[in-house]
Amino acid sequence: METTQKIIEAMKGAGKALKAGEIIELTGLDKKEVDKAMKVLKEEEKIISPKRCFWEPK
């Protein structure tokens, strides 16, 4: 499964907005991988930030 897809699935499974650290814990991915993937997801507008430092799928 692609990194971005893992992140989206983890967010949907949590049912709430998550911090990057929580996403890392849930997916078991490396911090650098998560940071890169989240940058892509933000650019593609697939995730939004309802409040500072928290992210959820759009």
Backbone as CSV, one residue per row, in Angstrom:
resi,resn,N_x,N_y,N_z,CA_x,CA_y,CA_z,C_x,C_y,C_z
1,MET,0.848,-1.182,0.000,0.000,0.000,0.000,0.894,1.247,0.000
2,GLU,0.515,2.228,-0.753,1.270,3.468,-0.855,1.206,4.256,0.468
3,THR,2.245,4.992,0.766,2.336,5.749,2.018,1.151,6.692,2.196
4,THR,0.815,7.441,1.145,-0.298,8.385,1.267,-1.605,7.667,1.565
5,GLN,-1.792,6.505,0.957,-3.010,5.730,1.191,-3.058,5.225,2.634
6,LYS,-1.924,4.784,3.163,-1.863,4.340,4.563,-2.257,5.464,5.508
7,ILE,-1.785,6.664,5.208,-2.091,7.818,6.056,-3.581,8.138,6.019
8,ILE,-4.167,8.154,4.824,-5.603,8.420,4.687,-6.417,7.370,5.436
9,GLU,-6.057,6.098,5.284,-6.771,5.016,5.969,-6.675,5.164,7.490
10,ALA,-5.498,5.520,7.987,-5.312,5.713,9.431,-6.185,6.861,9.928
11,MET,-6.254,7.932,9.157,-7.080,9.077,9.543,-8.561,8.715,9.570
12,LYS,-9.000,8.006,8.539,-10.407,7.596,8.476,-10.741,6.637,9.616
13,GLY,-9.818,5.718,9.912,-10.030,4.747,10.986,-10.098,5.380,12.357
14,ALA,-9.365,6.462,12.560,-9.343,7.136,13.857,-10.648,7.893,14.108
15,GLY,-11.250,8.386,13.046,-12.515,9.092,13.199,-12.381,10.468,13.842
16,LYS,-11.170,10.982,13.907,-10.936,12.318,14.475,-9.694,12.902,13.823
17,ALA,-9.495,14.187,14.013,-8.295,14.845,13.490,-7.086,14.358,14.279
18,LEU,-5.981,14.112,13.576,-4.785,13.563,14.202,-3.585,14.484,14.033
19,LYS,-2.676,14.410,15.000,-1.386,15.076,14.883,-0.472,14.155,14.083
20,ALA,0.591,14.723,13.528,1.537,13.923,12.742,2.112,12.777,13.578
21,GLY,2.402,13.024,14.835,2.942,11.982,15.719,1.990,10.815,15.884
22,GLU,0.708,11.099,15.957,-0.297,10.036,16.076,-0.377,9.226,14.783
23,ILE,-0.241,9.894,13.658,-0.259,9.203,12.368,0.943,8.262,12.276
24,ILE,2.097,8.726,12.721,3.308,7.895,12.718,3.091,6.650,13.574
25,GLU,2.504,6.821,14.754,2.236,5.673,15.639,1.270,4.686,15.000
26,LEU,0.195,5.201,14.411,-0.828,4.323,13.830,-0.339,3.559,12.600
27,THR,0.488,4.214,11.786,0.919,3.586,10.539,2.222,2.815,10.672
28,GLY,3.036,3.173,11.660,4.333,2.529,11.819,5.351,2.994,10.790
29,LEU,5.054,4.098,10.118,5.951,4.632,9.096,7.000,5.540,9.726
30,ASP,8.062,5.790,8.973,9.125,6.689,9.403,8.626,8.136,9.345
31,LYS,9.101,8.970,10.256,8.671,10.372,10.319,8.905,11.105,9.004
32,LYS,10.059,10.884,8.378,10.359,11.568,7.112,9.386,11.161,6.017
33,GLU,9.032,9.858,5.988,8.067,9.375,4.990,6.713,10.053,5.191
34,VAL,6.286,10.123,6.458,4.990,10.730,6.771,4.999,12.214,6.408
35,ASP,6.061,12.920,6.752,6.154,14.339,6.424,6.052,14.579,4.913
36,LYS,6.782,13.775,4.129,6.743,13.908,2.665,5.337,13.627,2.129
37,ALA,4.742,12.535,2.599,3.419,12.142,2.118,2.362,13.172,2.501
38,MET,2.465,13.720,3.700,1.485,14.722,4.122,1.621,16.007,3.307
39,LYS,2.835,16.342,2.923,3.040,17.516,2.065,2.316,17.313,0.729
40,VAL,2.446,16.116,0.172,1.767,15.785,-1.089,0.253,15.841,-0.902
41,LEU,-0.237,15.254,0.189,-1.678,15.243,0.449,-2.225,16.661,0.623
42,LYS,-1.463,17.530,1.272,-1.882,18.933,1.439,-1.955,19.625,0.078
43,GLU,-0.924,19.414,-0.757,-0.900,20.035,-2.081,-2.055,19.555,-2.954
44,GLU,-2.421,18.287,-2.813,-3.525,17.713,-3.587,-4.874,17.994,-2.942
45,GLU,-4.853,18.692,-1.791,-6.056,19.040,-1.032,-6.870,17.815,-0.627
46,LYS,-6.174,16.731,-0.268,-6.853,15.515,0.191,-6.983,15.486,1.707
47,ILE,-6.203,16.344,2.398,-6.334,16.468,3.846,-6.476,17.946,4.190
48,ILE,-7.163,18.195,5.306,-7.360,19.562,5.777,-6.978,19.636,7.251
49,SER,-6.760,20.849,7.707,-6.412,21.081,9.104,-7.550,21.836,9.787
50,PRO,-8.367,21.124,10.601,-9.475,21.810,11.275,-8.980,22.731,12.393
51,LYS,-7.819,22.415,12.947,-7.174,23.292,13.923,-5.672,23.061,13.837
52,ARG,-4.905,23.972,14.350,-3.456,23.952,14.186,-2.841,22.610,14.593
53,CYS,-2.021,22.070,13.718,-1.256,20.831,13.919,-2.095,19.559,13.910
54,PHE,-3.367,19.648,13.576,-4.220,18.470,13.467,-4.682,18.340,12.021
55,TRP,-4.758,17.089,11.559,-5.109,16.834,10.160,-6.181,15.775,10.054
56,GLU,-7.029,15.886,9.026,-8.066,14.894,8.751,-8.324,14.852,7.256
57,PRO,-8.876,13.744,6.775,-9.182,13.652,5.335,-10.275,14.643,4.967
58,LYS,-10.199,15.151,3.762,-11.184,16.133,3.285,-12.494,15.474,2.970
